[in-house]
């Protein structure tokens, strides 16, 4: 009997968490794992108590034709990575791994080559998370060393989006 890899096991869980997302553009799920223990989970959706985009039946960024990776101050959602970080004690995140999956709500397919936005990258860095594992398809994933986000500071490039 073949077992799935530990990475794909955690990515399957992150993908399941994404099913709770209320975003109309992209559904993200994230889990933080340390020493084979799930510390927290998060998905993208409006802050507690506020109406979600799927309830309002529109996305302000979509309505204004804003490209991905830009003008997040207009987004109603708290991102999956941020929600997972908010729900976890910092001492348990130090050296942990964040697993993330993204699903297109229009067809429920995985979205390849996704990554964290600049705001979430900063939060991941400050949380002390060591690695981010991003699912590209059911079997393929990328492992990002968070130290690379520190060395290659994309906030200095003046480039928007991702």
DSSP file (Angstrom, degrees, kcal/mol; ACC not computed):
  #  RESIDUE AA STRUCTURE BP1 BP2  ACC     N-H-->O    O-->H-N    N-H-->O    O-->H-N    TCO  KAPPA ALPHA  PHI   PSI    X-CA   Y-CA   Z-CA
    1    1 A X              0   0    0      0, 0.0     2,-0.3     0, 0.0     0, 0.0   0.000 360.0 360.0 360.0 127.7    0.0    0.0    0.0
    2    2 A X        -     0   0    0      0, 0.0     2,-0.4     0, 0.0     0, 0.0  -0.676 360.0-150.4 -86.4 138.8    1.4    3.4   -1.0
    3    3 A X        -     0   0    0     -2,-0.3     2,-0.1     1,-0.0     3,-0.1  -0.840  20.6-115.0-103.5 145.7    1.1    6.3    1.4
    4    4 A X        -     0   0    0     -2,-0.4     5,-0.0     1,-0.1    -1,-0.0  -0.435  43.6 -92.5 -72.3 156.4    0.8    9.9    0.2
    5    5 A X     >  -     0   0    0      1,-0.1     4,-2.1    -2,-0.1     5,-0.1  -0.261  30.0-115.9 -65.3 156.5    3.7   12.1    1.1
    6    6 A X  H  > S+     0   0    0      1,-0.2     4,-2.4     2,-0.2     5,-0.2   0.883 116.4  55.8 -60.7 -38.0    3.4   14.1    4.3
    7    7 A X  H  > S+     0   0    0      1,-0.2     4,-2.5     2,-0.2    -1,-0.2   0.939 109.7  44.3 -60.4 -47.4    3.4   17.3    2.2
    8    8 A X  H  > S+     0   0    0      2,-0.2     4,-2.3     1,-0.2    -1,-0.2   0.818 109.2  57.9 -70.3 -28.9    0.5   16.2    0.1
    9    9 A X  H  X S+     0   0    0     -4,-2.1     4,-1.6     2,-0.2    -1,-0.2   0.956 112.4  39.9 -60.3 -50.6   -1.3   15.0    3.3
   10   10 A X  H  X S+     0   0    0     -4,-2.4     4,-2.4     1,-0.2    -2,-0.2   0.860 114.1  53.8 -69.0 -34.9   -1.1   18.5    4.8
   11   11 A X  H  X S+     0   0    0     -4,-2.5     4,-2.6     2,-0.2    -1,-0.2   0.866 104.7  55.2 -67.2 -35.0   -1.9   20.1    1.4
   12   12 A X  H  X S+     0   0    0     -4,-2.3     4,-2.0     2,-0.2    -1,-0.2   0.911 109.3  47.6 -60.3 -41.5   -5.0   18.0    1.2
   13   13 A X  H  X S+     0   0    0     -4,-1.6     4,-2.5     2,-0.2    -2,-0.2   0.928 111.2  50.1 -65.4 -44.5   -6.1   19.4    4.5
   14   14 A X  H  X S+     0   0    0     -4,-2.4     4,-1.8     1,-0.2    87,-0.3   0.894 110.1  51.3 -60.5 -39.6   -5.3   23.0    3.4
   15   15 A X  H  X S+     0   0    0     -4,-2.6     4,-0.6     2,-0.2    -1,-0.2   0.881 109.4  49.8 -65.9 -37.6   -7.3   22.4    0.2
   16   16 A X  H >< S+     0   0    0     -4,-2.0     3,-1.2     1,-0.2     4,-0.3   0.897 107.5  54.1 -65.5 -40.4  -10.2   21.2    2.3
   17   17 A X  H >< S+     0   0    0     -4,-2.5     3,-2.0     1,-0.3     4,-0.3   0.869  98.9  64.0 -60.3 -36.1   -9.9   24.3    4.5
   18   18 A X  H >< S+     0   0    0     -4,-1.8     3,-1.8     1,-0.3    -1,-0.3   0.755  85.6  73.3 -60.1 -24.4  -10.2   26.4    1.3
   19   19 A X  T << S+     0   0    0     -3,-1.2    -1,-0.3    -4,-0.6    -2,-0.2   0.711  90.3  59.1 -63.9 -18.9  -13.7   25.0    0.9
   20   20 A X  T <  S+     0   0    0     -3,-2.0    -1,-0.3    -4,-0.3    -2,-0.2   0.580  81.3 118.6 -82.8 -10.7  -14.8   27.3    3.8
   21   21 A X    <   -     0   0    0     -3,-1.8    24,-0.2    -4,-0.3     6,-0.1  -0.200  48.8-164.1 -59.1 145.6  -13.6   30.4    1.8
   22   22 A X        +     0   0    0     22,-1.8    32,-1.1     4,-0.1     2,-0.2   0.275  49.4 120.5-112.1   7.8  -16.2   33.0    1.0
   23   23 A X        -     0   0    0     21,-0.7    82,-0.1     3,-0.2    36,-0.1  -0.502  51.9-154.9 -76.1 140.8  -14.2   34.8   -1.6
   24   24 A X  S    S+     0   0    0     -2,-0.2    -1,-0.1     1,-0.1     3,-0.1   0.602  90.1  47.7 -89.6 -13.4  -15.6   35.0   -5.1
   25   25 A X  S    S-     0   0    0      1,-0.4    80,-0.4    80,-0.1     2,-0.3   0.914 125.6  -7.2 -92.3 -54.1  -12.2   35.4   -6.8
   26   26 A X        -     0   0    0     78,-0.2     2,-0.7    79,-0.1    -1,-0.4  -0.996  58.1-139.4-147.4 140.2  -10.0   32.7   -5.3
   27   27 A X  E     -A  103   0A   0     76,-3.1    76,-2.9    -2,-0.3     2,-0.4  -0.902  26.4-174.1-104.7 113.9  -10.5   30.3   -2.4
   28   28 A X  E     -A  102   0A   0     -2,-0.7    16,-1.1    74,-0.2     2,-0.4  -0.841   9.0-172.8-108.9 143.9   -7.4   29.9   -0.2
   29   29 A X  E     -AB 101  43A   0     72,-2.3    72,-2.2    -2,-0.4     2,-0.3  -0.994   6.7-178.3-130.8 142.4   -6.8   27.5    2.6
   30   30 A X  E     -AB 100  42A   0     12,-2.7    12,-2.3    -2,-0.4     2,-0.4  -0.994   7.7-173.8-139.7 144.4   -3.8   27.5    4.9
   31   31 A X  E     -AB  99  41A   0     68,-2.2    68,-3.0    -2,-0.3     2,-0.5  -0.994  16.6-142.5-134.7 146.2   -2.6   25.4    7.8
   32   32 A X  E     -AB  98  40A   0      8,-2.5     7,-3.2    -2,-0.4     8,-1.1  -0.934  22.7-174.2-109.0 128.5    0.4   25.9   10.1
   33   33 A X  E     +AB  97  38A   0     64,-3.2    64,-2.8    -2,-0.5     2,-0.4  -0.967  10.8 175.6-127.2 136.2    2.2   22.7   11.2
   34   34 A X  E >  S- B   0  37A   0      3,-2.4     3,-1.2    -2,-0.4    62,-0.1  -0.983  74.8  -8.5-140.7 130.6    5.0   22.2   13.6
   35   35 A X  T 3  S-     0   0    0     -2,-0.4     3,-0.1     1,-0.3    -1,-0.1   0.884 128.7 -56.8  52.1  43.0    6.5   18.9   14.6
   36   36 A X  T 3  S+     0   0    0      1,-0.2     2,-0.4   -30,-0.0    -1,-0.3   0.740 114.2 117.3  60.8  27.0    3.6   17.1   12.8
   37   37 A X  E <   -B   34   0A   0     -3,-1.2    -3,-2.4     0, 0.0     2,-0.6  -0.991  67.9-127.0-122.2 129.6    1.0   18.9   14.8
   38   38 A X  E     -B   33   0A   0     -2,-0.4    -5,-0.3    -5,-0.2     3,-0.1  -0.661  25.3-176.4 -75.8 117.9   -1.5   21.2   13.1
   39   39 A X  E     -     0   0A   0     -7,-3.2     2,-0.3    -2,-0.6    -1,-0.2   0.875  60.2 -26.5 -83.5 -42.7   -1.2   24.5   15.1
   40   40 A X  E     -B   32   0A   0     -8,-1.1    -8,-2.5    48,-0.1    -1,-0.3  -0.983  51.8-139.7-164.5 167.9   -4.0   26.4   13.2
   41   41 A X  E     -B   31   0A   0     -2,-0.3     2,-0.3   -10,-0.2   -10,-0.2  -0.906  17.3-179.3-131.6 161.5   -6.0   26.7   10.0
   42   42 A X  E     -B   30   0A   0    -12,-2.3   -12,-2.7    -2,-0.3     2,-0.3  -0.974   8.6-174.1-160.3 149.0   -7.3   29.7    8.1
   43   43 A X  E     -B   29   0A   0     -2,-0.3     2,-0.4   -14,-0.2   -14,-0.2  -0.926  39.0 -92.5-137.1 163.4   -9.2   30.5    4.9
   44   44 A X        +     0   0    0    -16,-1.1   -22,-1.8    -2,-0.3   -21,-0.7  -0.647  65.0 119.0 -86.1 131.9  -10.0   33.8    3.2
   45   45 A X  E     -F   78   0B   0     33,-1.5    33,-3.2    -2,-0.4     3,-0.1  -0.962  63.9 -64.5-175.0 168.1  -13.2   35.5    4.2
   46   46 A X  E     -F   77   0B   0     31,-0.3    31,-0.2    -2,-0.3     3,-0.1  -0.219  66.4 -85.6 -62.8 153.7  -14.6   38.7    5.7
   47   47 A X    >   -     0   0    0     29,-0.7     3,-2.3     1,-0.2    -1,-0.1  -0.220  65.5 -73.0 -57.3 152.2  -13.8   39.5    9.3
   48   48 A X  T 3  S+     0   0    0      1,-0.3    -1,-0.2    -3,-0.1     3,-0.1  -0.167 121.3  17.4 -49.2 132.8  -16.1   37.9   11.9
   49   49 A X  T 3  S+     0   0    0      1,-0.3    -1,-0.3    -3,-0.1     2,-0.2   0.127 101.5 106.0  91.0 -21.1  -19.5   39.6   11.9
   50   50 A X  S <  S-     0   0    0     -3,-2.3    -1,-0.3     1,-0.1     2,-0.2  -0.606  79.6 -99.7 -89.7 153.9  -19.2   41.3    8.5
   51   51 A X        -     0   0    0     -2,-0.2     2,-0.2    -3,-0.1    -4,-0.1  -0.471  37.1-128.0 -70.7 141.3  -21.0   40.1    5.4
   52   52 A X    >>  -     0   0    0     -2,-0.2     4,-2.2    -6,-0.1     3,-0.8  -0.499  20.0-112.5 -85.1 157.8  -18.9   38.0    3.1
   53   53 A X  H 3>>S+     0   0    0      1,-0.3     4,-2.0     2,-0.2     5,-1.2   0.887 118.2  56.8 -57.4 -40.4  -18.7   38.7   -0.6
   54   54 A X  H 345S+     0   0    0    -32,-1.1    -1,-0.3     1,-0.2   -31,-0.1   0.799 109.2  46.9 -65.9 -24.9  -20.6   35.6   -1.5
   55   55 A X  H <45S+     0   0    0     -3,-0.8    -1,-0.2     1,-0.2    -2,-0.2   0.864 114.6  45.4 -78.3 -38.4  -23.5   36.9    0.7
   56   56 A X  H  <5S-     0   0    0     -4,-2.2    -2,-0.2     2,-0.2    -3,-0.2   0.706 105.6-134.0 -74.8 -20.0  -23.3   40.3   -0.9
   57   57 A X  T  <5S+     0   0    0     -4,-2.0     2,-0.3    -5,-0.2    -3,-0.2   0.712  73.1  73.7  69.8  24.0  -23.1   38.7   -4.3
   58   58 A X      < -     0   0    0     -5,-1.2     2,-0.5     4,-0.0    -2,-0.2  -0.983  66.4-139.7-158.6 157.4  -20.2   40.9   -5.5
   59   59 A X     >  -     0   0    0     -2,-0.3     4,-2.9     1,-0.1     5,-0.2  -0.981  13.3-149.7-116.3 122.6  -16.5   41.5   -5.1
   60   60 A X  H  > S+     0   0    0     -2,-0.5     4,-2.0     1,-0.2    -1,-0.1   0.902  99.2  49.9 -60.7 -41.6  -15.5   45.1   -4.9
   61   61 A X  H  4>S+     0   0    0      1,-0.2     5,-2.9     2,-0.2    -1,-0.2   0.888 113.2  46.6 -66.1 -37.3  -12.1   44.4   -6.5
   62   62 A X  H >45S+     0   0    0      3,-0.2     3,-1.5     1,-0.2    -2,-0.2   0.920 110.3  53.2 -67.1 -43.7  -13.7   42.4   -9.3
   63   63 A X  H 3<5S+     0   0    0     -4,-2.9    -2,-0.2     1,-0.3    -1,-0.2   0.848 113.2  43.6 -58.9 -36.4  -16.3   45.2   -9.8
   64   64 A X  T 3<5S-     0   0    0     -4,-2.0    -1,-0.3    -5,-0.2    -2,-0.2   0.333 111.6-121.5 -92.8   6.0  -13.4   47.7  -10.2
   65   65 A X  T < 5 +     0   0    0     -3,-1.5     2,-0.5     1,-0.2    -3,-0.2   0.870  48.4 171.4  56.8  41.5  -11.3   45.4  -12.4
   66   66 A X      < -     0   0    0     -5,-2.9    -1,-0.2    -6,-0.1     3,-0.1  -0.713  31.3-122.7 -84.5 127.0   -8.4   45.5  -10.0
   67   67 A X    >   -     0   0    0     -2,-0.5     3,-1.4     1,-0.1    94,-0.1  -0.236  37.2 -85.1 -66.1 157.2   -5.7   42.9  -10.9
   68   68 A X  T 3  S+     0   0    0      1,-0.2    94,-0.4    92,-0.1    -1,-0.1  -0.290 114.4  30.1 -60.2 146.3   -4.6   40.3   -8.4
   69   69 A X  T 3  S+     0   0    0     92,-0.2    92,-1.3     1,-0.2     2,-0.3   0.470 103.6  97.1  85.1   2.0   -2.0   41.4   -6.0
   70   70 A X  S <  S+     0   0    0     -3,-1.4    -1,-0.2    90,-0.2    -4,-0.1  -0.919  77.5   6.4-127.5 151.5   -3.1   45.0   -6.0
   71   71 A X    >   +     0   0    0     -2,-0.3     3,-1.9     1,-0.1     4,-0.2   0.840  59.6 166.6  55.0  45.9   -5.3   47.3   -3.8
   72   72 A X  G >   +     0   0    0      1,-0.3     3,-1.4     2,-0.2    -1,-0.1   0.654  64.3  78.2 -66.8 -13.5   -6.0   44.8   -1.0
   73   73 A X  G 3  S+     0   0    0      1,-0.3    -1,-0.3     3,-0.0    -2,-0.1   0.730  92.7  53.6 -65.7 -17.9   -7.3   47.6    1.2
   74   74 A X  G <  S+     0   0    0     -3,-1.9     2,-0.3   -14,-0.0    -1,-0.3   0.497  88.0 101.3 -90.9  -5.1  -10.5   47.3   -0.9
   75   75 A X    <   -     0   0    0     -3,-1.4   -16,-0.0    -4,-0.2    -4,-0.0  -0.633  61.7-153.1 -83.4 135.9  -10.8   43.6   -0.3
   76   76 A X        +     0   0    0     -2,-0.3   -29,-0.7   -30,-0.1     2,-0.2   0.713  67.6  93.0 -75.5 -22.0  -13.3   42.5    2.4
   77   77 A X  E     -F   46   0B   0    -31,-0.2     2,-0.5   -33,-0.1   -31,-0.3  -0.429  67.3-142.1 -84.5 146.3  -11.4   39.3    3.1
   78   78 A X  E     -F   45   0B   0    -33,-3.2   -33,-1.5    -2,-0.2   -35,-0.1  -0.898  44.0-111.6 -90.1 131.7   -8.8   38.5    5.7
   79   79 A X     >  -     0   0    0     -2,-0.5     4,-2.8   -35,-0.2     5,-0.2  -0.229  16.9-114.5 -70.5 157.3   -6.3   36.2    3.8
   80   80 A X  H  > S+     0   0    0      1,-0.2     4,-2.4     2,-0.2     5,-0.2   0.899 116.0  49.4 -57.5 -45.6   -6.0   32.5    4.7
   81   81 A X  H  > S+     0   0    0      1,-0.2     4,-2.4     2,-0.2    -1,-0.2   0.924 112.1  49.0 -61.3 -43.8   -2.4   32.9    5.9
   82   82 A X  H  > S+     0   0    0      1,-0.2     4,-2.9     2,-0.2    -2,-0.2   0.916 110.6  50.0 -63.4 -43.8   -3.3   35.9    8.1
   83   83 A X  H  X S+     0   0    0     -4,-2.8     4,-1.5     1,-0.2    -1,-0.2   0.892 111.3  48.9 -63.0 -38.8   -6.3   34.0    9.6
   84   84 A X  H  < S+     0   0    0     -4,-2.4     4,-0.3    -5,-0.2    -1,-0.2   0.908 113.5  47.1 -66.0 -40.3   -4.1   31.0   10.4
   85   85 A X  H >< S+     0   0    0     -4,-2.4     3,-1.4     1,-0.2    -2,-0.2   0.912 109.2  53.7 -66.5 -42.9   -1.4   33.3   12.0
   86   86 A X  H 3< S+     0   0    0     -4,-2.9    -1,-0.2     1,-0.3    -2,-0.2   0.855 108.8  50.7 -58.6 -35.7   -4.1   35.2   14.0
   87   87 A X  T 3< S+     0   0    0     -4,-1.5     2,-0.4    -5,-0.2    -1,-0.3   0.467 102.0  75.0 -84.1  -2.2   -5.3   31.9   15.4
   88   88 A X  S <  S-     0   0    0     -3,-1.4     2,-0.2    -4,-0.3   -48,-0.1  -0.877  81.2-116.7-118.2 143.3   -1.9   30.6   16.5
   89   89 A X    >>  -     0   0    0     -2,-0.4     3,-1.1     1,-0.1     4,-0.8  -0.562  27.8-128.8 -70.8 138.5    0.4   31.4   19.4
   90   90 A X  H >> S+     0   0    0      1,-0.3     4,-1.3    -2,-0.2     3,-1.2   0.876 105.2  60.3 -59.0 -40.3    3.7   32.9   18.1
   91   91 A X  H 34 S+     0   0    0      1,-0.3    -1,-0.3     2,-0.2    -2,-0.0   0.801 105.9  49.2 -61.9 -25.8    5.9   30.5   20.1
   92   92 A X  H <4 S+     0   0    0     -3,-1.1    -1,-0.3     1,-0.2    -2,-0.2   0.651 108.0  54.7 -85.0 -15.3    4.2   27.6   18.3
   93   93 A X  H X< S+     0   0    0     -3,-1.2     3,-2.7    -4,-0.8    37,-0.3   0.691  76.8 112.7 -88.4 -19.7    4.8   29.2   14.9
   94   94 A X  T 3< S-     0   0    0     -4,-1.3    35,-0.2     1,-0.3    34,-0.1  -0.358  97.6  -1.4 -59.3 117.3    8.6   29.6   15.3
   95   95 A X  T 3  S+     0   0    0     33,-3.1    -1,-0.3    -2,-0.2    34,-0.2   0.514 105.1 136.9  81.1   5.1   10.2   27.3   12.8
   96   96 A X    <   -     0   0    0     -3,-2.7    34,-2.3    32,-0.3    35,-1.5  -0.153  51.5-121.4 -78.5 175.0    6.8   26.0   11.6
   97   97 A X  E     -Ac  33 131A   0    -64,-2.8   -64,-3.2    33,-0.2     2,-0.5  -0.972  13.3-149.7-119.7 134.7    5.6   25.3    8.1
   98   98 A X  E     -Ac  32 132A   0     33,-2.8    35,-2.9    -2,-0.4     2,-0.4  -0.920  11.1-159.3-103.3 125.3    2.6   26.9    6.5
   99   99 A X  E     -Ac  31 133A   0    -68,-3.0   -68,-2.2    -2,-0.5     2,-0.4  -0.877  14.3-175.7-104.4 136.5    0.8   24.8    3.8
  100  100 A X  E     -Ac  30 134A   0     33,-2.7    35,-2.4    -2,-0.4     2,-0.3  -0.991  14.1-178.8-140.3 140.5   -1.4   26.5    1.3
  101  101 A X  E     -A   29   0A   0    -72,-2.2   -72,-2.3    -2,-0.4     2,-0.4  -0.983  10.8-156.1-134.6 148.7   -3.7   25.6   -1.5
  102  102 A X  E     -A   28   0A   0     33,-0.3     9,-2.8    -2,-0.3     2,-0.4  -0.990   7.5-169.3-129.2 133.3   -5.7   27.8   -3.8
  103  103 A X  E     -AD  27 110A   0    -76,-2.9   -76,-3.1    -2,-0.4     2,-0.6  -0.960  23.8-127.5-124.0 137.9   -8.9   26.8   -5.7
  104  104 A X    >>  -     0   0    0      5,-2.9     4,-2.8    -2,-0.4     3,-1.1  -0.750  16.3-152.2 -81.9 117.0  -10.7   28.7   -8.5
  105  105 A X  T 34 S+     0   0    0     -2,-0.6    -1,-0.1   -80,-0.4   -79,-0.1   0.716  89.2  65.5 -66.0 -18.5  -14.3   29.0   -7.4
  106  106 A X  T 34 S+     0   0    0    -81,-0.3    -1,-0.2     1,-0.1   -80,-0.0   0.799 127.8   3.8 -73.9 -26.7  -15.6   29.2  -11.0
  107  107 A X  T <4 S-     0   0    0     -3,-1.1    -2,-0.2     2,-0.2    -1,-0.1   0.400  91.9-121.4-137.7  -1.0  -14.5   25.6  -11.7
  108  108 A X     <  +     0   0    0     -4,-2.8     2,-0.2     1,-0.2    -3,-0.2   0.656  64.5 141.9  65.0  18.0  -13.1   24.2   -8.4
  109  109 A X        -     0   0    0     -5,-0.5    -5,-2.9     1,-0.1    -1,-0.2  -0.606  59.3-101.9 -86.3 149.9   -9.7   23.6  -10.0
  110  110 A X  B     -D  103   0A   0     -7,-0.2     2,-0.7    -2,-0.2    -7,-0.3  -0.422  31.7-130.4 -64.4 144.9   -6.4   24.1   -8.2
  111  111 A X    >   -     0   0    0     -9,-2.8     3,-0.6    24,-0.1    -9,-0.3  -0.891  24.0-147.4-101.2 112.4   -4.7   27.3   -9.2
  112  112 A X  T 3  S+     0   0    0     -2,-0.7    24,-0.1     1,-0.2    25,-0.1  -0.320  71.5  23.1 -76.0 161.6   -1.0   26.7  -10.0
  113  113 A X  T 3  S+     0   0    0      1,-0.2    -1,-0.2    21,-0.1     2,-0.1   0.713  82.5 150.1  60.9  25.7    1.9   29.1   -9.3
  114  114 A X    <   +     0   0    0     -3,-0.6     2,-0.3    21,-0.3    -1,-0.2  -0.431  18.3 175.7 -81.8 164.2    0.1   31.0   -6.6
  115  115 A X        -     0   0    0     -2,-0.1     2,-0.1    19,-0.0    47,-0.0  -0.944  36.4 -75.7-155.2 173.5    2.0   32.6   -3.8
  116  116 A X        -     0   0    0     -2,-0.3     2,-0.0     1,-0.1     0, 0.0  -0.478  48.2-116.3 -74.3 147.5    1.4   34.9   -0.8
  117  117 A X     >  -     0   0    0     -2,-0.1     4,-2.5     1,-0.1     5,-0.2  -0.270  35.0 -97.2 -73.9 171.1    0.8   38.5   -1.3
  118  118 A X  H  > S+     0   0    0      1,-0.2     4,-1.9     2,-0.2     5,-0.1   0.876 124.2  52.3 -59.3 -39.3    3.3   41.1    0.0
  119  119 A X  H  > S+     0   0    0      1,-0.2     4,-1.7     2,-0.2    -1,-0.2   0.929 112.0  44.6 -64.7 -44.3    1.1   41.7    3.1
  120  120 A X  H  > S+     0   0    0      1,-0.2     4,-2.9     2,-0.2     5,-0.2   0.869 108.0  58.4 -69.3 -35.7    0.9   38.0    4.0
  121  121 A X  H  X S+     0   0    0     -4,-2.5     4,-2.5     1,-0.2    -1,-0.2   0.929 106.5  49.3 -57.0 -44.3    4.6   37.5    3.3
  122  122 A X  H  X S+     0   0    0     -4,-1.9     4,-2.5     1,-0.2    -1,-0.2   0.894 112.0  48.1 -62.8 -39.7    5.4   40.2    6.0
  123  123 A X  H  X S+     0   0    0     -4,-1.7     4,-2.0     2,-0.2    -2,-0.2   0.902 110.7  50.5 -68.4 -40.6    3.1   38.5    8.4
  124  124 A X  H  X>S+     0   0    0     -4,-2.9     5,-1.5     2,-0.2     4,-0.8   0.924 111.6  49.2 -61.6 -44.6    4.6   35.0    7.7
  125  125 A X  H ><5S+     0   0    0     -4,-2.5     3,-1.2    -5,-0.2    -2,-0.2   0.954 113.2  45.6 -59.1 -51.0    8.1   36.5    8.3
  126  126 A X  H 3<5S+     0   0    0     -4,-2.5    -1,-0.2     1,-0.3    -2,-0.2   0.778 105.7  61.1 -67.0 -26.2    7.1   38.2   11.6
  127  127 A X  H 3<5S-     0   0    0     -4,-2.0    -1,-0.3    -5,-0.2    -2,-0.2   0.705 111.3-120.4 -72.0 -18.4    5.3   35.0   12.8
  128  128 A X  T <<5 +     0   0    0     -3,-1.2   -33,-3.1    -4,-0.8   -32,-0.3   0.629  53.8 161.3  87.6  13.7    8.6   33.2   12.6
  129  129 A X      < -     0   0    0     -5,-1.5    -1,-0.3   -35,-0.2   -32,-0.2  -0.497  25.6-160.7 -69.2 136.1    7.4   30.6   10.1
  130  130 A X        +     0   0    0    -34,-2.3    16,-2.5   -37,-0.3    17,-0.5   0.847  64.3  20.9 -90.3 -37.5   10.3   28.9    8.4
  131  131 A X  E     -cE  97 145A   0    -35,-1.5   -33,-2.8    14,-0.2     2,-0.4  -0.968  53.7-156.3-137.6 148.9    8.8   27.4    5.3
  132  132 A X  E     -cE  98 144A   0     12,-2.3    12,-3.4    -2,-0.3     2,-0.5  -0.997  11.6-162.0-122.4 127.3    5.7   27.8    3.0
  133  133 A X  E     -cE  99 143A   0    -35,-2.9   -33,-2.7    -2,-0.4     2,-0.5  -0.949   9.3-166.9-112.1 121.7    4.6   24.9    0.9
  134  134 A X  E     -cE 100 142A   0      8,-2.5     8,-2.5    -2,-0.5     2,-0.3  -0.930  15.9-132.5-116.9 127.4    2.3   25.8   -1.9
  135  135 A X  E     + E   0 141A   0    -35,-2.4   -33,-0.3    -2,-0.5   -21,-0.3  -0.599  24.1 174.5 -78.1 132.2    0.2   23.3   -3.9
  136  136 A X  S    S-     0   0    0      4,-2.7     2,-0.3     1,-0.5     5,-0.2   0.751  71.6 -15.8-103.5 -39.4    0.4   23.6   -7.7
  137  137 A X  S    S-     0   0    0      3,-1.7    -1,-0.5   -25,-0.1   -26,-0.1  -0.871  91.8 -70.1-150.1-174.9   -1.6   20.5   -8.6
  138  138 A X  S    S+     0   0    0     -2,-0.3  -126,-0.1     1,-0.2  -127,-0.1   0.763 132.1  17.9 -56.8 -27.8   -2.8   17.3   -6.8
  139  139 A X  S    S+     0   0    0     -4,-0.0     2,-0.3     2,-0.0    -1,-0.2   0.676 112.3  77.8-113.4 -26.0    0.8   16.0   -6.7
  140  140 A X        +     0   0    0   -132,-0.0    -4,-2.7     2,-0.0    -3,-1.7  -0.650  49.1 157.6 -97.6 143.9    3.1   18.9   -7.2
  141  141 A X  E     -E  135   0A   0     -2,-0.3     2,-0.4    -6,-0.3    -6,-0.2  -0.971  30.6-128.1-153.4 164.3    4.0   21.6   -4.8
  142  142 A X  E     -E  134   0A   0     -8,-2.5    -8,-2.5    -2,-0.3     2,-0.6  -0.939  12.3-146.8-118.1 142.6    6.7   24.2   -4.1
  143  143 A X  E     -E  133   0A   0     -2,-0.4     2,-0.5   -10,-0.2   -10,-0.2  -0.947  15.5-163.9-109.3 122.0    8.7   24.6   -0.9
  144  144 A X  E     -E  132   0A   0    -12,-3.4   -12,-2.3    -2,-0.6     2,-0.7  -0.918  14.6-141.4-109.2 124.7    9.6   28.2   -0.1
  145  145 A X  E >>  -E  131   0A   0     -2,-0.5     3,-2.2   -14,-0.2     4,-0.6  -0.761  13.1-144.6 -80.1 118.7   12.2   29.1    2.4
  146  146 A X  H >> S+     0   0    0    -16,-2.5     4,-1.1    -2,-0.7     3,-0.8   0.778  96.5  70.3 -60.0 -26.3   10.9   32.2    4.2
  147  147 A X  H 3> S+     0   0    0    -17,-0.5     4,-2.5     1,-0.2    -1,-0.3   0.815  90.9  61.3 -58.8 -28.8   14.5   33.4    4.5
  148  148 A X  H <> S+     0   0    0     -3,-2.2     4,-3.0     1,-0.2    -1,-0.2   0.857  99.8  53.7 -65.6 -34.2   14.4   33.9    0.7
  149  149 A X  H << S+     0   0    0     -3,-0.8     5,-0.3    -4,-0.6    -1,-0.2   0.792 110.2  48.0 -69.0 -27.1   11.5   36.4    1.2
  150  150 A X  H  < S+     0   0    0     -4,-1.1     3,-0.3     1,-0.1    -2,-0.2   0.927 117.1  40.2 -76.1 -46.8   13.7   38.3    3.6
  151  151 A X  H  < S+     0   0    0     -4,-2.5     2,-1.2     1,-0.3    -2,-0.2   0.916 117.5  48.3 -68.0 -44.6   16.8   38.3    1.3
  152  152 A X  S  < S-     0   0    0     -4,-3.0     2,-1.2    -5,-0.2    -1,-0.3  -0.648  82.0-168.0 -98.5  76.2   14.8   39.0   -1.9
  153  153 A X    >   -     0   0    0     -2,-1.2     3,-1.7    -3,-0.3     4,-0.2  -0.508   9.7-175.4 -74.2  95.0   12.7   41.9   -0.5
  154  154 A X  G >  S+     0   0    0     -2,-1.2     3,-1.0    -5,-0.3     4,-0.4   0.601  74.5  76.6 -70.0  -9.6   10.0   42.4   -3.2
  155  155 A X  G 3  S+     0   0    0      1,-0.2    -1,-0.3     2,-0.1     3,-0.1   0.621  91.5  56.2 -74.1  -9.6    8.7   45.4   -1.4
  156  156 A X  G <  S+     0   0    0     -3,-1.7    -1,-0.2     1,-0.1    -2,-0.2   0.492  90.3  74.4 -95.5  -5.4   11.6   47.4   -2.8
  157  157 A X  S <  S-     0   0    0     -3,-1.0    -2,-0.1    -4,-0.2    -1,-0.1   0.762  88.6-135.3 -82.7 -24.3   11.0   46.6   -6.4
  158  158 A X        +     0   0    0     -4,-0.4     2,-0.4     1,-0.3    -3,-0.1   0.539  61.0 135.0  77.7   5.8    8.0   48.9   -7.0
  159  159 A X        -     0   0    0     -5,-0.4    -1,-0.3     2,-0.0     2,-0.2  -0.748  43.0-151.1 -90.1 133.2    6.3   46.0   -8.9
  160  160 A X        +     0   0    0     -2,-0.4   -90,-0.2    -3,-0.1   -92,-0.1  -0.665  54.1  17.8-101.5 159.5    2.7   45.4   -8.0
  161  161 A X              0   0    0    -92,-1.3   -92,-0.2    -2,-0.2   -43,-0.1  -0.232 360.0 360.0  79.0-171.8    0.8   42.1   -8.1
  162  162 A X              0   0    0    -94,-0.4    -1,-0.1   -45,-0.0   -93,-0.1   0.267 360.0 360.0-156.4 360.0    2.4   38.7   -8.2
